């Protein structure tokens, strides 16, 4: 690990996060041109396609586990009007969350009543870049919006495509937005990736690839969760005081 220096994450554009390393990483790759009681149910052995179907082809030394946990809070203006409290807002939030903006070029688009497609920011890691697109399910209950994903497709640079890295990983993501109290939204979540590293990536020390992955993915998840939680808080403040907005959204609720 000492041979590498993960200097910083750079928003190289509004659509990218970059992890830069010291020169040894170039040489290695160059040859391949609230509260603890809150339950965050993300398991390490998730699926990349459908439940029970794993993309991991091997086990042991070549499998790298990347974990990112996020916590974020944002204050809101407490409403005492009936039906305009934060818990009610979150119980209806699945109907309009895709109207809210995400940072770094990420996109959230609803495709079915309880299903979304999420285009995540492009990540630059050493000599390669990857950009995941996740298919997510979701549900709401009073005071909570819950979204999860066990399926993601990955596009990437030449190395990613030629080595078919997109066929060699499992993912499991679970994230919740909750009314921590009447004037605070809390976000809590976890993402786990198990990646079956092909050569030449598997020749790198696991501590290096795992450290770089944890750092980059953790930074991306932190930026997304912080910004989206603040967007929810701002939207709630508008929703609670804007009759026209509430009526417009109700008229556009998803219809089977």
N, C-alpha and C positions, 0 to 999 in steps of 0.2 A: 504493500500500500504506500510505502514511503517514496517509491519511485514516481508516483503520480501526484500531481497537485491539481485538485479540482478547484480552480480559482474562483469562478463565479457563474451565476446564471444571468444571461443577457437577453432582454427582450430585443432580439435583432430586428424585429419588425413587430407590428401588431398581431402577427400570425405565427410567431416562433419563440421558443425558449431554447437557449443554447447552453450546453455545458462544455467548457473548454478544459483541456488537460495539458500537461507538459508534454514535451516531445516524445517520450517513450511510447505513448499510446499511438502516435502516428506510425512509429516503426512497427509496432505489433500488428496494426491493421493494414499497413501499406502493402503487405504481401497479398492481400485479398482485394487490391484496387477496390352548567349544570353538573353532569355528575358521573362518577364511576359506575353507578347502578344503571345508567342508561344502557340498554342493550343495543350494540352495534353488531348485527349478525353477519359478519363477513368471514367466511372460512377460507383457509389457504388452498384447499384443493377444489377449485371451481372449474367450470367448464368454459371452453372457448366457443362452442357451438350450441349444443343443446344439453340439457341436464343428463349427466351420466356419461357423456362423451368427451374424453380428454384429448387434447392435442399433444400432450407430452409423449415423446417417442422413446425416451430413455429415462434413466434415473441416476441419481448419484452426483458425481462431480460436475457434470455439464449443466445441471439444472440450477438456475439462479432465481431466488425468491426476492421480489421487490415489494415492499410494503409502504404504504402511505396512509397515515391517519390524520384527520383534520378535525379541528374544532374552531368555531367562529361564532360570534354573537354580534347583534346589532340592535340598538335601541329603537323603539317606536313611540309615537305619541299615544298614550293610553286613551281608549274611547270607552265611555260609560253608556253609550247609546245601545239599546237592545239590538242584538244581531250584528253589531259592527265591531265586536271585540276581535282581538288577534287570533284567538282559537277558531272562531268562525271563518275568518279569512283563510287560514291555513287549510281548513277542511274543504274549501272550495278551490284551492290554489292549482290543482291539477287542470282546471279548466282554462287557465291563462298563463301559466309559467312560461310557455314558449313565446309569449309577447315580450318577455323581459330580455334585456341584452346581457351578453356574456363577454368577458374581456379576451384579449389575445386572439380574436378571430374565431372563438368557439361558437358553435351554433346548436341550439336546442329546438327540435322540430317534432311536433306531435303527429303521429301517423295513424293511431287508433285511439279509442277511448282511454285506454290505460297503457299506451306504448309510445315511446319517443325514440328518435334517432339523435344522437349527440355527436357532433363533429368536434373533436378535441384539438387543441393547438398542436402545431408541428413541433416536435422535439428534436434538437440537434445534439447528438451524443458522439463525441469524438469525430470520426470521419463519416458518420451516417446520420440520416434523419428518418424519423418515423412519424406517422400521423394516424392515430386510431379513430375509428368511427364506431361508437357503441350503440347497440340496440338495448333499450332500457324499458323495464316495466315500472309501474308506479301505483300507489294507492294513497288515499287520504282517510283520516278519521279526525274526530274533533281535536283540534290543537296540533295536528301533525300532517306533514306531507313527506311521504317515504318513496324513494326511488332506488332501483337496484339494476344491476346489469351482470349477466354471466356470458355475454356474447359481444365480441368486438372484432372488427376487421381492421387490418393494418396495411397501410400503404407506406412506401418508403423509397429511399434512394437505391442505387444499383445493388449495393451489398445486401440490403434487406430483401429485395425482389429475387436476386439470383440465388441466394442461399435459402430462400423460402422461409424466412424467419416468421412470416405471418402464419405458417402452419405449425409452429412449434411453441405455442404458449397457451396457458389457461388464465382466465381473469375472473375476478369476483369483486364487485363493487357494491357498497351499501351505504346510502347517505340519507339522513333525515333532517328536516327542518321542523322545529318544535317551538311552541309557545312556552318558553322557560318560565315566564310570568306574564302578566298582562301588558308589560311594556318592553319585553325583550324577546327577540327571535334567536334561537340557538340552532346552529348547524353542527352535526356530529356524523362522522363517516369514516369509512375505511376502504382502501383499495388494495387488493393483493394480486400480484402477477407472478406466475411461475413460468419461466422461460427456459426452454431446452436449447441451450446455446450451441450452434454449429461451429465448426472450425471456420475461420481462425479465432472467432470470439472466445471459444472455449479454451484457447491457449492462454488467454489473459488470466491473471490471478482473479479468483472469484470475488475477493474483497474489493477489487477495483471495479469490476462490472456491477456488482451489487451496490457498492457505494455510490457510483455514478448514477445508477438507476434510481436508488432511493432518493438521492438529492434532486434529480431532475423531475421525477414524477411527484415527489413530495412538494416541490416548489410549485409545479403546475396546479396540483390539487389545492394547495393553500391559496393561491391567487384566485382560482375559480370559486372556491367556497366562500372566501372573504367577500369578493365582489358580488357574487350572486346573493349572498345573505343581506348585504347592504341594499341591493336592488329590490329584494323582497320587502325590506323595511320601508324604503321610499315608496314602493308601490302600495303597501298597506296604508301608509299615511294619506296617500291620494285617494285610495279606494274608500277609506272610512269617512271622507269628507266630500266625495264627489258622487252625487246621486246619478248623474248622467253616465258616468263610467260603470257603475254597478249595473244599471239597467242595460247598457250596451253589452256587457259581458254575459249577463243572464240570457239575453236574446241569442247569443252566439255559443251557448253551451253545447257540448258535443251531443249529437243526436244519433241514436242507433239507426 
